[in-house]
Amino acid sequence: MININSIKEKKSISQLLEFSIINLDKPSGPTSFTVSHYIKNLLKLRKTSHLGTLDPMVSGVLPVALNRACRLNDYLIHRDKTYVGIMRLHANISDKQLDIIIAKFIGTITQLPPVRSRVKRALREREVKTFKIIERESKDVIFETQVQAGTYIRKLCDDMGKEIGGAHMLELRRTRAGIFAEAEIHTLYELEKAVEEYNNGNETSLRAMLIPGEVIGVILPVIFVNPESVNKLYTGSPLFTQFVSEDESLEKNERVAVFANTTFIGCYRIVNEGQVRAVPEFVLN
């Protein structure tokens, strides 16, 4: 079991800034890239990257990876998302009629990305896990939805509207992205204040905001290796069976996080070929 708090306590602030994530509350207005770039300059980092783009007018959970934690993007970004929003109906329909239409969009749906999106405009399948009405006032519907990563909520509202005389999304806020939740987010103002304190010699607030990159061990299955194998793994060696001190049964092509005690080695892909248990995809050395 990976204890993130214990790992964090043992790290210096410079080590955390080298391999951490900030769970940011993106405001409505700027692009996700703009926010990520602003954090890069604010903290004087080499690199930052956001984990899942939010449209400029959408607010909420935007995890931003710092420096070497950017290498974790591919492992963190493809996770379910939860949103709360307001959908405006164009026609007067009953709650019962609305429930019937919503039910049609639960499960696997087909979406065509919007014209202004950065991805290729081709039909693709996405899963809508839940779509719940929280409150309704006339034609305005407050909803909460949990969806597969890459689902366009604005398009979802529009597609629902095509069956009920029209509908469009008025507002949207992301409340969860994978393991990153709204309850633990920090505003840009809070971050700016923490950085100002840090520059004046007080790291307490900034340290509290940083989530060690070792959190990948909470998301992926973990394989523990013998400390004696660490140097070989750091030089690119595959993960041999004899290196493993604690393991679980894993299927071929599964991705795993490899640790030596509390030290994160890297992310590997299971191959189960002879004595080779897994091959490296990303090694933190």
N, C-alpha and C positions, 0 to 999 in steps of 0.2 A: 504494500500500500504506500502510495506517494503522499507525503505530508508537505503540502506547499508552504504552509506557514513556517514550518521548521526550516525548510530550505531557504526561505526568504530571510529569516533571522540571521542565518550564517553568512549572508552575502553583504558586501559593501554596496553603497549606493552606486558606485561606478560600475560594479559588476551587474547590478540590476538594470542600469540604463543600457548596458550592452546586450541584454537578452531578456526583454520583458515586453509586456503588453499593457496598454492603458485602455480601460473601458470608458470611452468618452460619450458624453451626451451631445450628439451633434445638433446644433441649432438649425432652424429652418432658414434657408437662404444660400449659404455657401455650398459648393460641391464637396463631396467626400475627399477628393484629391486636394482641394484647397486646404481643408482642415488638417489632413495628414501632413502636408507640406509646411503648414504653419507650426505644427508641433515639432517637426524636424528642426526648424530654425530656432524655435523657442528653447529647445533643449540642447541645441548645438550638436545634433547627431549626424552621422554619415547618411542614414537612410531611415525612412519610415514607410509603412504601407498599411492601408486600411483593409479590414477583413469583411468584405461585402459592401458593395456600393449602395449608398442611399441617394435617391434623387435630391436635387438641391432643396426643394420645398418640404422634404420629409425629414423629420427630426428623430432623435432617439439613439438607441444603442449602436455605437460605431467603435468596435475594438480597433486600436491602432497599434501595430507591432513596431518595436524599436530595434534598430540595428540588426543584429544577427537573428532576432526573433522573426524577421521578415521571411526567413526560410521556412517558417512553420505555416505560412499562409495556405498552402495547398491542403494541409491536414486539418485546418480549422474553418475554412471558408465554406465548405460544402456541408453545412449543418442546417437543421430546420430553423426557421425564423418565426417569430410571433409579432403580430402587429395589432394596434388598435387604431381605428379610423372612423371617419364619418362618410357615409354614402348617401347622396341625395337622389331620391327617386323622382322620375319625371311624370309619373302617373299615380293616381290614387288607387292603391290596392290594399287589401286586408292583410293583417298579420298572417293569417292562414295561407293566403296566396303567396306571400313572400317566403314563408317557410318551405313551401313546396318547391319554389324556384331554387332556393339556396341548397336544398337537399340534392338537386341535380348536379351541383358543383362540388360536392364532397367526394373525395376519392381521387382517382386519376383523371386529369383533364388535359386537353390539348390547347396550347396557347401559341399565338404568333406574336413574337416580341414587338413592342411599339416601334414606329418608324424612327424615333429619336434615340433608341437604345444603341449601345455599342456592340451588341452581339449580332451575329448573322440572323437575318430575318427568315427563319425557317420554322415550320411547325415543330413543336416539341412537347413531350409529355411532362407534366408536373403533378405532384400530389398535394391536394388540399386536405390537411388532416382534420381541421375543425373550422367552422365559421359560425360564430354565435352572435346573436343580437343581444347587446347589453341594454340598450334603451332606444326607444323610438319616439320622435316627436313629429307628427305629421309626415312629411316626406323625407325627413332627415333621420338616418339610421346609424346609431353608434354600434360598431361591431368589433369583435376580436377574432382574429384568424391565425391559425398555426399552419404553416405551409412548408413545402420542400424548398430548399435554397434555389434561387433563380426564378421563383414565381413572381409575376408582375401583378401587384394588388390593384393598381389602377385599371389594368386590362381585365382583371377578374370582375371588378365592379361594372365595367362597361359591357362585358359579355353577359353578366346577369341581367343588366338593363335591357339588352336586346330581346329578352323574353317577357319583359314586364312594362314595355312602353318607354324604356330609356332609364339610365341611371349613370351617375358619374361620382368619382371620389372627390370629396371636398378637402379632407385633411387626413394625414397618416403619420403614425409614430411607431417606430420599431421598439418593442419592449423586451425582446430577447433575440440573441443570435447565438445559437448553439448553447454553450455553457455561460455566456455573458448575458447578464440580466440587468433590467432597469434599476433594480434595488441597489446595485453596486456601481452606478455610473457617476462620472464627475464632469461638471460643466467646464467650458473653456476658462471661465472666470476663476473657478476653483484651481484649475491647473496653473493659470498665470500667477495666482497668489502663492501657490506652493513653490513655483520656480523662483519667484522673488525671494521667498524665505530661504530657499536652498542657496541662492546666490549670496545671501547674507549670513550663511553659516548654519542654518537650521534645516536639516534634511527630513524632519519628521513627517510633514504633510506629503511631500513628494514620495517618500518611501512607501507611505500607506497606499498610494494610488497605483503603484507598480505591481503587476502580476507576473511573477517569474515565468519564463518560457517553459520551465519544467511542468507547467500545468498541462502540457501535452500528455503527460502520464496519467492524467485524469480522464482523458478523452480516448486515447488508444490503449489497447492491451499492452501490458508491460512485461518485458523479459529482463530478469536480473542476471548479470554476468559476474564472474569471478574478478576481483580487482587485478589479478595477474594478467588478465587478457586485455586490459584497457589500452595499453600502449599499442598493441597490435591492431585493435579496432580503430584507434585514432589515425593509424597510417593506412586505413582503407581495407583492412582484412575483412572477409566475409565473417559472419557469425557462425562459428563452428559449434557443434553439439557440445564439445568438451569445454567450451567457454561458459556454458550456461550453468548458473547455480540454482536458479529458480525459474520455472517455465510452466506454461499451460498449453493444452492442446489447441493448436491454431491451424487454420486451413491455408493452403497455398494461396499466395498473392495478398493475404491479409497484411495490413500495415501495423507495425508495432513500435513502441518506444522502448529503447534499451537503456537501462540504468545499471551502474555499479554502486550498490548501496543507494545514496542520495544523489550521486553524480550522474547527470544526463549525458549519455554518449551520443545518441542520435536516433533517427527514424530509419527503420529497416522494413524490407518486404520479405515475407516468408516464402521460401522456395522448397524446403524439405527435399533436398537433392543429396543423397548420401550423407556425409558428415556435415554438409552445409545447411544450417538451419535457416539462415536469412542473409540477404545481401543489403548493403547500405544504400540509402537514398539521400540521406543528409546526415553528416557527422559534424558535431560541434567540437571542433578542435582549434 
